[in-house]
Amino acid sequence: MTVHARVLVRPKAGILDPQGVAVERALPALGFEGVANVHVGRLIELDIEDPSQLQAMCEKLLANPLVEDYEILEAQEQRPDADG
Amino acid sequence: MKFGVIRFPGSCDEVDAVLACEHVPNASAQLLWHGDPDLHGVDAIVVPGGFSYGDYLRAGAIARFSPVMESVIAFARAGGLVLGICNGFQVLCEAGLLPGALLPNVGRRFICRQVQLEVVHSTMPFTADTAAGELLSIPVKHTTGRYYAPPEQLDSLEAHDQILLRYASGANPNGSSNDIAGVRNAEGNVFGLMPHPEHAVDPLTGSTDGLKIFSAMAHAHG
């Protein structure tokens, strides 16, 4: 049985995130006002047999804990009809 | 003195690194393939620039777990000389052999230009062929070159003379903390820098200042 998990990795608070700054500056140019604190991270999706490994996986490879925070968003049983 | 230069899939500066090593009198160099854990008896390791494993996930994150790197980590822990250039610096940080991390440039752009570096400490085994305060002209070419370490770690790096090279005053191209261009580990046998000394070894390309790093390593080896 595998479960489907999502890991959200984002820049640590307080460390300059140039991508977030670029997006934040681009939005008003398109008429979207009142947007602040934009940060760009990444989403890693995976099917995993043993979800208890997720945290170690994050610490060792998926995130760099020195500069990134990670969050294991969900770990749901994969539906039998889910495609690969 | 035999240098070993790592070649990962996606490396692009390993041939220049070999040529730079071969500019040092009485030194030779050979390439070491990432999938081969055998270091073939080399006396020092150069982890070169490029885009190892496509820089997928984070620069250096996957290369750090390659078979050759497991051997390089053991070599470094035993006191062997290891130089990481650009992507090689990123790999060594990811491997935990050097403190800190490299983040996207403050200006988000790829930067490719000659920069002035100030030698902070003239010391064996990496900067002994330079003088403290000397300015070196060496190119940078990177998108992910902003050196970062937490404030308390920066204080420790300063206090323990681990910062060997800084971008000259006003010449920090990427927003690196404390203008750091190159740092060594606490033991002093592992050194990483974002600029490319291997591209500054021939008068044809404008500067031979980079050669001083490679020659210092050879002198340290004796």
Interface residues (C-beta under 8 A of the other chain):
Chain A: I15 L16 P18 Q19 A22 L61 L62 N64 L66 V67
Chain B: L57 R58 A61 I62 F65 E94 G100 A101 L103 P104 N105 V106 G107 R108 Y148 A149 P150 G175
